[in-house]
Amino acid sequence: PYDSVLTHGFVLDERGRKMSKSLGNVVAPQKIIADSGADIMRLWVAASDYADDLRVGPEILKTFVELYRKLRNTTRWMIGALAHYHPNDDAAMREAGELERLMLHRLHQLDESIRASYAAYDYKRVVALLTHFMTSELSAFYFDVRKDALYCDPPSSVKRKAALATIDRIFRSVTIWLAPILVFTAEEAWLSRFPNAQSVHLEHFPTIPEAWRDDALAAKWEKIRKVRSVVTGALEIERAQKRIGSSLEAAPIVYVADESLRAPLDRLAFA
């Protein structure tokens, strides 16, 4: 009566013991939902390796509460930024900078991987891919670089318009990809952004144009980000020593001996 069967191992406590009333180590789904919400439980299920026995307990759930907070905060930041977005801003994409084109390339890469992972019931990989993208590539990189343009540039700024148009595309894709896992959060985010739209669960996965793929640009920025990671690491040390507050107070001098790393830095890459 079905085409395929998906099975999983037993659910154990944090120490790998079976749950029983006599041990008092039963973690009831109802309690998880009451304490943390259904999406936390769904996130734990999706991120678990169901090919093996699954462990759950208060400390494990704390990890997923923190992970959920990061995903939700990134989504909320996009909704806030997009309050200033207008569909006419899409015209600025014709003059989009390298950062915007890099993010569109990453959406193209993610689309292939996420579709394949969902088709293979590999939900753990979906969670890993989206977590890395939203925390490391969006919050810690793209948004960090572009926030000055978004906060300080005039509404007429081409850079600001292109950034907003790019964030709009990222938001739509990420929210729809997350919807099968973070059911309630994705719906809340979608309807906050599009109050008159249909449910996010009625949307198809986004169609990512092949034109967004740019392997050469991605290879170039991989080198640039290696240099940037050294700079940001040095800034964290300075901040910890209280020699600077904001990173904008710093004026780092970067010495690059590797020619392959120096070439991408010949011009202002963050413009």
N, C-alpha and C positions, 0 to 999 in steps of 0.2 A: 504493500500500500504506500510505498515511499521510494524515492530515488536513491537516497543516501541516509546513513545513520551517523550521528556524531556522539561519541561516548566520552566519558571523563572518569577520572579516578575518584577515590574517596575524599571527602573533606575532613581534614584533621585539624588539631589545634596547633598552636605555634611551635610546640615541641615535637610535633610529628606523631602525637598520640591520637587514637580514635576518640571521638567525643562520646561521653556517656554521663548520665545523671549522677552516677556514683562518684565519678571523678570531679564533677562540678565544672567541667570545661566546655560545656555546650555553648556555642555562639549562635543564637537564634537569628534568622534573617529579619524577623520582625523587630528585634532590638536594634540591629544595625540600621534599619530604615528609620526607626524612631529617633535614634541618636544622631545619625549623620545624613540621612536621606537616601532615597533609592538609587540615585546616581552614583553614590560612593560604592554601594554594593555592586552595581553594574560595572563600574570601573575596575573593581577588584576581580570580578569574574572574567572580564575581557582581557585583563593583563596577566591572568594566571595561565600557566602551562597545563592545559587540561589533559595532556597525554600522560601526566604523572599525577600523583596525589596532590590535592590542593590544601594549603595551610591557611588558616585564618585565625585572627585573635586581635586583641586591642592594639598591640604595638604595630602589627602589620597594617591594620586599618588606619592608624595614624599616618603612615607613609602615603596611603592613597588619599587621605583627606588633604595632605599638603600638596600632592600632585594635582588633585582636583582644583585646589585654590589657585595654583599657577595657571592652569588652563582657563579657568573662569576669569581670572584677572586679565589675562591677555585678550580674551574675547571682549570683556567689558571695556578695555582700553580702545579697542577698534571701534566699538559702538560709539564711544565718546568722541573719537576723532572724526568719525563719519557724520556726526551732526553737522559738520561744516561742508560736507560733500554735496555737489550738485552734478547731475548727469552731464551737464555741459563741460565739466572738468575732464571728461574722457578725451576731449579733443587734444588735451595737453600730452596724451600718451604718444602722439607722433613725435614729440620732442623729449620723451622720457630719458632720464639719465641711466647710467649703467646699473645703479642699485635697483631701480625699478625693473629693468630688463632681467636682472639676476633673479629677483624674486618671482617673476613670471616663469622663468626657466625652472626654478625650484618647484613651482606648482605643477609644471609639466612632468617633472620627474616623479613627484609624489602621486600624481594621478595614476600613472602606470603601476606603481608599487602598491598603492592602496586598493585599487581595483583587483589586482592579482591576489592580495592578502585576504580581502573579503571573500573572493571566489573560492579560496582554499580554506576558509574558516579559520584563518590565522589571525585572530583578533588581537593576540599579544603583539604581533608585529605592527598592526594598525595603531595601537596605543603607543608603541615605541616610536614609530615614525612621526606621528602627530605631536607627541610630547617633545621630541627633539626639535622639530620645526618651530613649534610655538614658543618654547622657552629659550632655545639657543639661537635660532636664526631670526626670529621675530623680535621678542622682547629684548634679548641681550645684544642684538646686532642691528637689524634694519630699523626698528623703532627707535633705538638708542641714537642712531646716526641721524635719522630724519626728524626727530622731535623738535630740533631747533627750527627747521624750515616750517614745520607744522604750527609751532607756537608763535614764531616771530615774523615770518615772511608775510607780506600783504596778501589779501585774498586774490589779487591779480597774478601772483607769482606762478610761473609755469612749473617750477620745481614743486611747489606746494600742491598745485592741482594734480600733477602727475602722481605724487605720493598718495593723495586721497583716492585717486582712481585705482591705483594699485592696491591700496588697503581694502577698497570695496571688493575687488576681485578675490583677494585673499580671504576676506570675511565670508563671502558666499561659499567658497570652496571648502574652507575649514569647517564651517558650521554644518554643512551637509554631510561631510565625511564623518564628523563626530556624532551625528544624529542617531545612528543605530546603537551607539554605546551610551552616550550621555543624553538620554531621551528627553528629559525634562529641561535640562540646561540648554540644549540646542534649540528646543522649541521656544523657551523664554527669550533667548538671544535673538532668534529669527524674528519673532513677533515684536520685539523691542525695536528692531531695526526697520522692519516692514509691517507696521500695525495692520494694514489692510490686506496683507498677503495670505495665501493659504498656508496650511501647516507645513513646516519644514519636512515632515515625514511623507509629504506628497510630492516632494521635489525629486527629480532625477539627479544622479551624480553629474557634476559639471562637465561640460565638454571643453576640454583644454586644447586650444589651437596648436597645431604643430609649429606654427610660426613663432611661438613663445620659446621654443627650444633653442638654446645657444650654448653649445658645449665649449666653444673657444672662450666665451666670456666667463663661463663658470670656472674654467681652468685658470684664467687670469686672476679671478677674485679669490680662488683658493690660496694663491700665493700672497695676495694682498692681506688676506685675513690672518695668515701666519705672522706677518709683520705686526698687524694690529693687535694680535693676542699678546705679543711681547710688550707693546706699549701699554695696553690695558692692565697687564700684570704689574708693570712698574708703577702705574698710577694707583693701583690698590695698595701697594707698599707705602707710597707717599701719603695716601689718605689714612692708612692705619697709623702712620707716624705723626699724623695731624699737621703735616707740612703743607697740605692743600685741603680744601673742602671739596668743591666741585671740580670735576676733571677739566672744566673750562679754564680753571686757574693755572693749568699746567702748560708748559711750552716744551715738550719733549724733543730732543735731538736724536734722530735714529741713524745709526751707522749700519749700512747694509753692504757686506762684502760679496755676497752671492749675486752674481750677475743675473741669474734667472729670477731672483726676487726683486732686484733693483729696477729692471725694465718696466714692470707694471706700475711702479711708483714715480715714473718720470714726470707724470702730470698729476694734477690734483684729482685723485680718484673719487673722492667723496662729493664732488661738485654735482 
